[in-house]
């Protein structure tokens, strides 16, 4: 299944996140990461929930420091990452240069002082998207089976 996703991550304290080429100083709070998986949405998000993995993308380095609280799965054959990122940027503080190398936005990571779930759900509703909020990789399989049964 193709689609995009939002990750909600909590940093309990200020952290420096070092990637292969950059360093990001991130404050305490909540972060929303916007991503896409045009080959396998479920596999990509399941990978983000894994604690031990080869570090490749910027988000992998952040997830080493923070706690992934939940993900929003957004099935779509349309590449929505850029549109979603622009919408989230209206509400969260952008972390310049984080995870946006293949899209035309300055960032795919946004800082929020408070839990961002209400904001995210409003964005997804406003955009008219189908989505599912999950809190663990175990929920992905159940969701996929239900989604496929409903959509044929």
JOPE-V597886 format. One line per field, one symbol per residue. psi: psi as a letter, one per 30 degrees, with the letter a starting at -180 (. if undefined). A space follows every 10 residues. Layout:
psi = ???
//
This chain:
psi = klallkkjkk kflklkjkae flkkjklkak kkkklljgej eeeeeeeffk ejlkkdleee eeffelkjel kjkikkfkjf eeeeeeeeff flkkjkgjgh fglhlflgkk kkelkgeeee eeeeeefhlk lkklflfffe eeeeeeeeee f.
//
